[in-house]
Amino acid sequence: ITSSFVMADYVVFALMLGVSAAVGVYYACVDKSPGTSGEFLTGGRRLTALPVSLSLTASFMSAITVLSNPAEVYRYGAILGFYTLSYLVTMLVTSELFLPVFYKLAITSTYEYLELRFNRATRLLGTMLFIVQTILYTGIVIYAPALALNQVTGMNLWGAVISTGVVCTFYCTVGGLKAVVWTDLGVMMAGFLSVIVRSVVLQGGVMPIISDSQRGGRLNVWDFDTNPLRRHTFWTVTVGGSFVWISIYGINQAQVQRYISCKSLAHARLSLYINLFGLWSILLCSVFAGMCLYSVYKHCDPWSSGQVSASDQLMPYLVMDIFRAYPGLPGLFVAAAYSGSLSTVSSSINALAAVTVEDLIRPYIRLSEKQLSWISKGMSLLYGFLCIAMAGLASLMGGILQAAISIFGIIGGPLLGLFTLGILCPWANSKGALSGLVSGLVVSLWVGIGAQIYPPPPEMTRPLPLSTTGCSFNSSNSFNWTSLVFPTLPVVLSPWYSLSYLYFSPLGTLISICIGLLVSVFTGTKHLYSGQKSRIFQLDVS
């Protein structure tokens, strides 16, 4: 069994949390005037491309990336590397389609667009779905690092959950968006690189790691099977991944709020493309870290030999194992996982506060800007506690990467369909928009929840073989994947629930658009081209 944290690790870890809190306090002191709620939430539209691009990268590259991507590569192979293509498609679509609309409208909440384009009911439903999605996702992001660290370093699980949540909430409530923008992305890269460099030294170079991965089937990247039920193929990762990431970059308040805080449209576009390089480097580091993980444990898998209880704990296990002689470095890796989570949780809480003020308070209650600014801070506090509570539910959701992408697919997919309908289809009306959104949500919820209850069989997920032949300790609860018993389903339903989790998003998006168009055609579109709605549409295409 590997060692647990020593004093030096706690010092490095505490230092990093302390620095993050200090950033929030610094911005609160520098900006003594309470300012407007808009300034607290969008950084006063004075930011340049570089800081914004760093925060765009950091905000959805959380502990899930640090802990789950390497574990996915370890179990299913490096095909995840094709996300490089889906990131590229995402930036192109976002900068050409969604960014110009939101930037020119100068809105604080993306859901304001839905009221301008359709009606208030559509805006409210969109806002409520966003709030549910974000609280669920943020719960996973707080829970993920805490779970892994508790299992491996002996840190108390709920102590870790509550400390992450409290620091993020404090950080966000005090400093607003500027604090979030300057969150340290470097800590995350340093954590990954320390693991990679140490593994390369241990294994005797980069080539042995690559050849071990090749022999173990981890470099099975050229899989062009078009079967939508297969968990990871070239198509599920590039097509499914593109829809998931467009729903995050194109319409998710947490990201849109960032690039519209740039001082010009050109800076906003540039921030998206600089951020692309950040995403690529983190993805490639995480894929290579997964190959290192396999190379080190190719003869003795800690998971099937019972050393860890979930695959998401493999990465911290490796860190405690290879850095046993280097006190302080495990602390750095833990700090990397937390750094990822801090930035994600802070941006989510900030976005939740923004949509609540803009969509649920401002239209109905007359308040001064100063009062709204204080309410934004109060909301940050409230959502922080809600997300910590949600972390409890995350413990029931299985693999954290799959759970996170499923949430973005099930709720983000139909929402992406709704915005696309508004921007690209001038004849779509509010009845079509609402029925499209609801239909997309119903279908993706049905398939998503079905997949949780009836997991797809191993021949669809295709986990790669793991070995325990080289273990020097007794294997306590070794098990064999092929012997797992899954609930059986009637043949008719079975394929639906085995749909790759990456396809939940395209399914929701396409159903939203198709139903939305059909209903719009049947309910008449002649009243669309009057007044404000017509102006909005002209803005879309300009």
C-alpha positions as CSV (number, residue, x, y, z in Angstrom):
1,I,0.0,0.0,0.0
2,T,1.4,3.4,-0.9
3,S,2.3,6.0,1.7
4,S,0.0,8.9,2.6
5,F,0.6,12.7,2.7
6,V,3.5,14.0,4.7
7,M,4.0,17.5,6.2
8,A,5.6,18.9,3.0
9,D,2.6,17.8,0.9
10,Y,0.2,19.5,3.2
11,V,2.3,22.7,3.1
12,V,2.3,22.8,-0.8
13,F,-1.4,22.0,-0.9
14,A,-2.4,24.6,1.7
15,L,-0.1,27.2,0.0
16,M,-2.0,26.8,-3.2
17,L,-5.4,27.1,-1.6
18,G,-4.1,30.1,0.3
19,V,-2.8,31.8,-2.9
20,S,-6.2,31.3,-4.6
21,A,-8.1,32.9,-1.7
22,A,-5.6,35.7,-1.7
23,V,-6.3,36.5,-5.4
24,G,-10.0,37.0,-4.5
25,V,-9.1,39.2,-1.6
26,Y,-6.7,41.2,-3.7
27,Y,-9.3,42.0,-6.4
28,A,-11.9,42.9,-3.7
29,C,-9.4,45.4,-2.2
30,V,-8.3,46.9,-5.5
31,D,-11.9,47.3,-6.6
32,K,-13.2,48.9,-3.4
33,S,-16.3,50.5,-5.1
34,P,-19.2,48.0,-5.1
35,G,-19.6,48.8,-8.8
36,T,-22.5,47.4,-10.9
37,S,-23.7,43.9,-10.9
38,G,-22.7,43.8,-14.6
39,E,-19.1,44.7,-13.7
40,F,-19.0,42.1,-10.9
41,L,-20.2,39.4,-13.4
42,T,-18.4,40.4,-16.6
43,G,-15.2,42.1,-15.5
44,G,-16.5,45.5,-16.8
45,R,-15.8,44.5,-20.5
46,R,-12.2,45.7,-20.2
47,L,-10.3,42.4,-20.5
48,T,-7.8,41.5,-23.2
49,A,-7.6,38.2,-25.1
50,L,-4.8,36.5,-23.2
51,P,-6.2,36.4,-19.6
52,V,-9.7,35.5,-21.0
53,S,-8.2,32.6,-23.1
54,L,-6.4,31.3,-20.0
55,S,-9.7,31.3,-18.0
56,L,-11.7,29.8,-20.9
57,T,-9.2,26.9,-20.9
58,A,-9.1,26.5,-17.1
59,S,-12.9,26.7,-16.5
60,F,-13.9,23.4,-18.0
61,M,-10.5,21.6,-17.5
62,S,-11.2,20.6,-14.0
63,A,-10.1,17.7,-11.7
64,I,-12.2,15.6,-14.1
65,T,-9.5,16.2,-16.7
66,V,-6.6,15.6,-14.3
67,L,-8.0,12.4,-12.8
68,S,-10.4,10.9,-15.4
69,N,-8.7,11.4,-18.7
70,P,-5.6,9.4,-17.8
71,A,-7.9,6.7,-16.2
72,E,-10.0,6.5,-19.4
73,V,-6.8,6.1,-21.6
74,Y,-5.6,3.4,-19.1
75,R,-8.9,1.4,-19.5
76,Y,-10.1,2.2,-23.0
77,G,-7.1,3.5,-25.0
78,A,-5.7,6.7,-26.4
79,I,-8.6,7.3,-28.8
80,L,-9.6,10.2,-26.6
81,G,-6.8,12.1,-28.4
82,F,-9.3,12.8,-31.2
83,Y,-10.9,15.4,-29.0
84,T,-8.2,17.7,-30.6
85,L,-10.5,17.7,-33.7
86,S,-13.7,18.3,-31.7
87,Y,-12.0,21.3,-29.9
88,L,-11.1,22.8,-33.3
89,V,-14.7,22.4,-34.7
90,T,-16.0,23.9,-31.5
91,M,-13.9,27.1,-31.7
92,L,-14.8,27.6,-35.4
93,V,-18.5,27.2,-34.8
94,T,-18.4,29.4,-31.6
95,S,-16.4,32.2,-33.1
96,E,-18.4,32.4,-36.3
97,L,-22.0,31.6,-35.2
98,F,-22.6,32.3,-31.5
99,L,-19.9,34.9,-30.5
100,P,-21.0,37.7,-32.9
101,V,-24.7,37.4,-31.8
102,F,-24.0,37.5,-28.0
103,Y,-21.2,40.2,-28.3
104,K,-23.2,42.6,-30.4
105,L,-26.3,42.3,-28.2
106,A,-24.1,43.2,-25.2
107,I,-26.0,40.9,-22.8
108,T,-25.0,39.7,-19.4
109,S,-27.0,36.5,-19.6
110,T,-27.2,34.3,-22.8
111,Y,-30.8,33.6,-21.9
112,E,-31.7,37.2,-22.5
113,Y,-31.4,36.3,-26.2
114,L,-34.1,33.7,-25.9
115,E,-36.6,36.4,-24.7
116,L,-35.6,38.8,-27.4
117,R,-35.9,36.1,-30.1
118,F,-38.8,34.0,-28.7
119,N,-40.6,35.0,-25.5
120,R,-40.2,35.1,-21.7
121,A,-41.4,31.5,-21.1
122,T,-38.6,30.2,-23.3
123,R,-36.1,32.3,-21.5
124,L,-37.3,31.1,-18.1
125,L,-37.2,27.4,-19.1
126,G,-33.7,27.9,-20.6
127,T,-32.5,29.5,-17.4
128,M,-33.9,26.9,-15.1
129,L,-32.3,24.1,-17.2
130,F,-29.0,25.8,-17.1
131,I,-29.2,26.2,-13.3
132,V,-30.0,22.5,-12.8
133,Q,-27.2,21.4,-15.2
134,T,-24.6,23.6,-13.6
135,I,-25.4,22.6,-10.0
136,L,-25.2,18.9,-11.0
137,Y,-22.0,19.3,-12.9
138,T,-20.4,21.4,-10.2
139,G,-21.3,18.8,-7.6
140,I,-19.2,16.3,-9.6
141,V,-16.3,18.7,-9.9
142,I,-16.2,19.2,-6.2
143,Y,-16.6,15.5,-5.4
144,A,-14.1,14.1,-7.9
145,P,-10.8,15.4,-6.4
146,A,-12.1,14.8,-2.9
147,L,-13.0,11.2,-3.6
148,A,-9.6,10.4,-5.2
149,L,-7.6,12.1,-2.5
150,N,-9.5,10.6,0.3
151,Q,-9.0,7.1,-1.0
152,V,-5.3,7.5,-1.7
153,T,-3.9,10.1,0.6
154,G,-6.1,9.4,3.6
155,M,-7.5,12.9,3.6
156,N,-11.0,13.0,5.1
157,L,-13.6,12.8,2.2
158,W,-16.1,15.3,3.4
159,G,-13.4,17.6,4.8
160,A,-11.9,17.8,1.3
161,V,-15.4,18.3,-0.3
162,I,-16.3,21.1,2.1
163,S,-12.9,22.8,2.0
164,T,-13.0,22.9,-1.9
165,G,-16.5,24.3,-1.9
166,V,-15.8,26.9,0.8
167,V,-12.6,28.3,-0.8
168,C,-14.3,28.5,-4.3
169,T,-17.4,30.2,-2.9
170,F,-15.4,32.7,-0.9
171,Y,-13.1,33.3,-3.8
172,C,-16.0,34.0,-6.1
173,T,-18.2,36.0,-3.7
174,V,-15.4,38.4,-2.9
175,G,-13.7,38.9,-6.2
176,G,-16.2,38.4,-9.0
177,L,-15.1,37.5,-12.5
178,K,-11.6,39.1,-12.4
179,A,-10.5,36.7,-9.7
180,V,-11.7,33.8,-11.8
181,V,-9.9,35.0,-14.9
182,W,-6.5,34.9,-13.1
183,T,-6.9,31.5,-11.6
184,D,-3.6,29.6,-12.1
185,L,-3.6,27.3,-15.0
186,G,0.1,26.7,-14.6
187,V,-0.5,24.6,-11.4
188,M,-2.4,22.0,-13.5
189,M,0.2,21.7,-16.2
190,A,3.0,21.5,-13.5
191,G,1.1,18.6,-11.9
192,F,0.8,16.7,-15.2
193,L,4.4,17.4,-16.2
194,S,5.8,16.2,-12.9
195,V,4.0,12.8,-13.3
196,I,5.1,12.5,-16.9
197,V,8.7,13.4,-16.3
198,R,9.0,11.0,-13.3
199,S,7.3,8.1,-15.2
200,V,9.6,8.6,-18.2
201,V,12.7,8.5,-15.9
202,L,11.4,5.4,-14.1
203,Q,10.5,3.5,-17.4
204,G,13.8,4.5,-19.1
205,G,12.5,6.9,-21.7
206,V,9.5,7.9,-23.8
207,M,9.9,4.9,-26.3
208,P,9.4,2.2,-23.7
209,I,6.1,3.9,-22.6
210,I,4.9,4.1,-26.2
211,S,5.8,0.5,-27.0
212,D,4.2,-0.8,-23.7
213,S,1.0,1.1,-24.7
214,Q,1.2,-0.3,-28.2
215,R,1.5,-3.9,-26.9
216,G,-1.3,-3.4,-24.4
217,G,-3.6,-2.1,-27.1
218,R,-3.7,1.4,-25.7
219,L,-2.9,3.0,-29.1
220,N,-6.0,1.6,-30.7
221,V,-6.8,5.0,-32.3
222,W,-7.7,4.0,-35.9
223,D,-11.2,2.8,-35.1
224,F,-13.7,4.1,-37.7
225,D,-16.6,1.8,-36.8
226,T,-19.8,3.9,-37.4
227,N,-21.9,1.9,-34.9
228,P,-23.4,4.6,-32.6
229,L,-23.6,2.0,-29.7
230,R,-19.8,1.7,-29.4
231,R,-18.5,3.7,-26.5
232,H,-15.4,5.3,-28.1
233,T,-14.7,5.4,-31.9
234,F,-13.3,8.1,-34.1
235,W,-16.9,9.2,-34.9
236,T,-18.3,9.2,-31.3
237,V,-15.3,11.2,-30.1
238,T,-15.1,13.8,-32.9
239,V,-18.9,14.2,-33.8
240,G,-20.3,13.5,-30.3
241,G,-17.5,15.5,-28.7
242,S,-18.0,18.5,-31.0
243,F,-21.7,18.7,-30.0
244,V,-20.8,18.5,-26.3
245,W,-18.1,21.1,-26.5
246,I,-20.1,23.5,-28.7
247,S,-22.9,23.4,-26.1
248,I,-20.2,24.4,-23.5
249,Y,-18.4,27.1,-25.5
250,G,-21.2,28.3,-27.7
251,I,-24.1,28.8,-25.2
252,N,-23.0,27.9,-21.7
253,Q,-23.2,31.1,-19.6
254,A,-19.9,30.3,-17.8
255,Q,-18.0,30.5,-21.0
256,V,-20.0,33.1,-22.9
257,Q,-19.7,35.4,-19.9
258,R,-15.9,35.2,-20.3
259,Y,-15.4,36.0,-23.9
260,I,-18.0,38.8,-24.0
261,S,-16.0,40.4,-21.1
262,C,-13.3,41.2,-23.8
263,K,-12.9,44.8,-24.9
264,S,-13.6,44.1,-28.6
265,L,-15.0,41.4,-30.8
266,A,-11.5,40.8,-32.3
267,H,-10.1,40.1,-28.8
268,A,-13.0,37.8,-28.0
269,R,-12.3,35.8,-31.2
270,L,-8.6,35.7,-30.5
271,S,-9.2,34.5,-26.9
272,L,-11.1,31.4,-28.3
273,Y,-8.2,30.5,-30.6
274,I,-5.5,31.0,-28.0
275,N,-7.6,28.9,-25.6
276,L,-7.6,26.1,-28.3
277,F,-3.8,25.7,-27.8
278,G,-4.4,25.5,-24.0
279,L,-7.0,22.7,-24.5
280,W,-4.8,20.8,-26.9
281,S,-1.8,20.9,-24.6
282,I,-3.8,19.8,-21.5
283,L,-5.5,17.0,-23.5
284,L,-2.2,15.7,-24.9
285,C,-0.6,15.8,-21.4
286,S,-3.5,13.8,-20.0
287,V,-3.5,11.2,-22.7
288,F,0.3,10.7,-22.3
289,A,-0.2,10.6,-18.5
290,G,-2.7,7.7,-19.1
291,M,0.0,5.9,-21.2
292,C,2.5,6.4,-18.4
293,L,-0.1,5.0,-16.0
294,Y,-0.4,1.8,-18.1
295,S,3.3,1.5,-18.6
296,V,4.0,1.6,-14.9
297,Y,1.1,-0.9,-13.9
298,K,1.1,-3.1,-17.0
299,H,1.8,-6.2,-14.9
300,C,0.0,-5.3,-11.7
301,D,-3.2,-3.3,-12.1
302,P,-4.0,-1.6,-8.8
303,W,-7.8,-1.5,-9.6
304,S,-8.5,-5.2,-10.2
305,S,-6.1,-6.1,-7.4
306,G,-8.1,-4.1,-5.0
307,Q,-5.6,-1.3,-4.2
308,V,-8.1,1.4,-5.3
309,S,-11.8,1.1,-5.4
310,A,-12.5,3.2,-8.6
311,S,-10.6,3.8,-11.8
312,D,-10.7,7.6,-11.1
313,Q,-8.3,7.0,-8.1
314,L,-5.6,5.4,-10.3
315,M,-3.8,8.7,-11.0
316,P,-3.4,9.8,-7.3
317,Y,-2.4,6.2,-6.6
318,L,0.4,6.5,-9.2
319,V,1.5,9.9,-7.8
320,M,1.8,8.5,-4.2
321,D,3.6,5.5,-5.5
322,I,6.3,7.2,-7.8
323,F,6.8,10.3,-5.6
324,R,7.2,8.4,-2.3
325,A,10.8,9.6,-2.0
326,Y,10.0,13.2,-3.0
327,P,8.0,14.9,-0.2
328,G,6.0,17.9,-1.6
329,L,5.5,16.6,-5.1
330,P,2.3,14.6,-4.2
331,G,1.1,17.9,-2.7
332,L,1.8,19.6,-6.1
333,F,-0.3,17.0,-7.9
334,V,-3.2,17.3,-5.5
335,A,-2.9,21.0,-5.9
336,A,-3.2,20.5,-9.7
337,A,-6.4,18.5,-9.3
338,Y,-7.8,21.2,-6.9
339,S,-6.6,24.1,-9.1
340,G,-8.7,22.6,-12.0
341,S,-11.6,22.3,-9.7
342,L,-11.3,25.7,-8.2
343,S,-11.4,27.4,-11.6
344,T,-14.4,25.4,-12.7
345,V,-16.4,25.7,-9.5
346,S,-15.7,29.5,-9.3
347,S,-16.8,30.1,-12.9
348,S,-19.9,27.9,-12.4
349,I,-20.9,29.8,-9.3
350,N,-20.3,33.1,-11.0
351,A,-22.4,32.1,-14.0
352,L,-25.2,30.8,-11.7
353,A,-25.2,34.2,-9.9
354,A,-25.3,36.0,-13.3
355,V,-28.3,34.2,-14.7
356,T,-30.2,34.4,-11.5
357,V,-29.8,38.1,-11.2
358,E,-30.4,38.8,-15.0
359,D,-33.2,36.3,-15.7
360,L,-35.0,35.7,-12.4
361,I,-34.6,39.0,-10.4
362,R,-34.0,42.0,-12.6
363,P,-37.0,41.6,-14.9
364,Y,-39.4,41.3,-11.9
365,I,-38.1,43.5,-9.1
366,R,-36.9,47.1,-9.4
367,L,-33.6,47.5,-7.6
368,S,-30.6,49.8,-7.8
369,E,-27.4,48.6,-9.4
370,K,-25.7,48.7,-6.0
371,Q,-28.4,46.4,-4.5
372,L,-28.2,44.1,-7.5
373,S,-24.4,43.9,-7.0
374,W,-24.9,42.8,-3.4
375,I,-27.6,40.3,-4.4
376,S,-25.1,38.8,-6.9
377,K,-22.6,38.2,-4.1
378,G,-25.4,36.7,-1.9
379,M,-26.3,34.4,-4.8
380,S,-22.7,33.3,-5.2
381,L,-22.8,32.3,-1.5
382,L,-26.1,30.4,-1.8
383,Y,-25.1,28.5,-5.0
384,G,-21.7,27.6,-3.4
385,F,-23.6,25.8,-0.6
386,L,-26.0,24.1,-3.0
387,C,-23.1,22.8,-5.1
388,I,-21.4,21.4,-2.0
389,A,-24.7,19.6,-1.1
390,M,-24.8,18.3,-4.7
391,A,-21.4,16.7,-4.3
392,G,-23.2,14.2,-2.1
393,L,-25.3,13.1,-5.0
394,A,-22.3,12.9,-7.3
395,S,-21.1,9.9,-5.2
396,L,-23.8,7.8,-6.8
397,M,-23.1,8.6,-10.4
398,G,-20.3,6.1,-11.4
399,G,-17.3,7.2,-13.5
400,I,-16.8,11.0,-13.2
401,L,-15.9,11.8,-16.8
402,Q,-18.8,9.9,-18.2
403,A,-21.2,11.4,-15.6
404,A,-20.0,15.0,-16.5
405,I,-20.4,14.5,-20.3
406,S,-23.8,12.8,-19.8
407,I,-25.0,15.8,-17.9
408,F,-23.8,18.2,-20.6
409,G,-25.4,16.0,-23.3
410,I,-28.8,15.4,-21.6
411,I,-29.4,19.1,-20.7
412,G,-26.9,21.0,-22.9
413,G,-27.9,19.2,-26.1
414,P,-31.5,20.3,-26.2
415,L,-30.4,23.9,-25.2
416,L,-27.9,24.0,-28.0
417,G,-30.8,22.9,-30.4
418,L,-32.9,25.8,-29.0
419,F,-30.2,28.5,-29.6
420,T,-29.3,27.1,-33.1
421,L,-33.0,27.2,-34.0
422,G,-33.2,30.9,-32.9
423,I,-30.0,32.0,-34.8
424,L,-30.2,29.9,-38.0
425,C,-34.0,29.5,-38.6
426,P,-35.7,32.9,-39.0
427,W,-39.1,31.3,-39.4
428,A,-39.0,29.4,-36.1
429,N,-41.5,30.8,-33.5
430,S,-41.8,30.6,-29.8
431,K,-44.3,27.6,-29.8
432,G,-41.8,25.7,-32.0
433,A,-38.9,26.6,-29.7
434,L,-40.6,25.5,-26.5
435,S,-41.9,22.2,-27.9
436,G,-38.5,21.5,-29.5
437,L,-36.7,22.1,-26.2
438,V,-39.1,19.9,-24.2
439,S,-39.1,17.1,-26.8
440,G,-35.3,17.1,-27.0
441,L,-35.1,17.1,-23.2
442,V,-37.6,14.2,-22.8
443,V,-35.8,12.0,-25.3
444,S,-32.3,12.6,-24.0
445,L,-33.4,12.2,-20.4
446,W,-35.0,8.9,-21.3
447,V,-31.9,7.6,-23.0
448,G,-29.5,9.0,-20.4
449,I,-31.4,7.6,-17.4
450,G,-31.9,4.3,-19.2
451,A,-28.2,4.0,-19.7
452,Q,-27.6,4.6,-16.0
453,I,-30.0,1.8,-15.1
454,Y,-29.0,-0.6,-17.9
455,P,-25.3,0.0,-18.5
456,P,-24.1,-1.0,-22.0
457,P,-22.5,-4.5,-22.2
458,P,-18.7,-4.9,-22.3
459,E,-18.8,-5.8,-26.0
460,M,-19.9,-2.2,-26.7
461,T,-17.7,-0.4,-24.2
462,R,-14.7,-2.7,-24.9
463,P,-12.5,-2.2,-21.8
464,L,-8.9,-3.3,-22.6
465,P,-7.3,-6.2,-20.7
466,L,-5.6,-5.5,-17.4
467,S,-3.1,-7.8,-15.7
468,T,-2.3,-8.7,-12.1
469,T,0.3,-11.4,-12.8
470,G,3.2,-9.2,-11.6
471,C,1.6,-8.3,-8.2
472,S,3.7,-9.2,-5.2
473,F,0.7,-8.9,-2.7
474,N,-2.4,-11.0,-2.6
475,S,-5.1,-9.8,-4.8
476,S,-8.1,-9.1,-2.5
477,N,-11.0,-8.5,-4.8
478,S,-9.8,-9.3,-8.3
479,F,-12.7,-9.5,-10.7
480,N,-13.2,-10.3,-14.3
481,W,-15.1,-7.8,-16.6
482,T,-16.6,-10.5,-18.7
483,S,-18.2,-12.2,-15.7
484,L,-20.1,-9.0,-14.7
485,V,-23.9,-9.6,-14.8
486,F,-25.9,-6.7,-16.3
487,P,-29.7,-6.4,-16.1
488,T,-31.2,-7.8,-19.2
489,L,-33.5,-5.8,-21.4
490,P,-36.1,-6.6,-24.1
491,V,-34.3,-6.7,-27.4
492,V,-36.3,-3.8,-28.8
493,L,-35.1,-1.3,-26.1
494,S,-31.6,-2.6,-25.7
495,P,-29.9,-0.7,-28.5
496,W,-31.3,2.7,-27.3
497,Y,-29.8,2.4,-23.9
498,S,-26.4,1.3,-25.2
499,L,-26.0,4.5,-27.2
500,S,-22.6,5.9,-26.6
501,Y,-22.8,8.6,-23.9
502,L,-21.1,11.0,-26.3
503,Y,-24.1,10.9,-28.6
504,F,-26.6,12.1,-25.9
505,S,-25.8,15.7,-26.9
506,P,-26.3,15.4,-30.8
507,L,-29.5,13.4,-30.1
508,G,-31.0,16.2,-27.9
509,T,-29.8,18.9,-30.3
510,L,-31.2,17.3,-33.5
511,I,-34.6,16.4,-31.9
512,S,-34.9,20.0,-30.5
513,I,-34.3,21.5,-34.0
514,C,-36.5,19.1,-36.0
515,I,-39.5,19.3,-33.6
516,G,-39.0,23.0,-33.3
517,L,-39.1,23.5,-37.1
518,L,-42.1,21.2,-37.6
519,V,-44.2,22.9,-34.9
520,S,-43.2,26.4,-36.2
521,V,-44.3,25.4,-39.7
522,F,-47.7,24.1,-38.5
523,T,-48.4,27.0,-36.1
524,G,-47.7,29.7,-38.6
525,T,-44.7,32.1,-38.7
526,K,-46.2,35.3,-40.2
527,H,-46.0,37.3,-37.0
528,L,-42.3,36.8,-36.6
529,Y,-41.0,39.7,-38.8
530,S,-42.4,42.5,-36.7
531,G,-40.5,45.0,-34.4
532,Q,-37.7,43.9,-32.2
533,K,-37.6,40.2,-33.3
534,S,-36.9,41.2,-36.9
535,R,-34.0,43.4,-35.8
536,I,-32.6,40.5,-33.7
537,F,-32.6,38.3,-36.7
538,Q,-30.9,40.8,-39.0
539,L,-28.2,41.0,-36.3
540,D,-27.8,37.2,-36.3
541,V,-26.9,37.1,-40.0
542,S,-24.9,40.3,-40.2
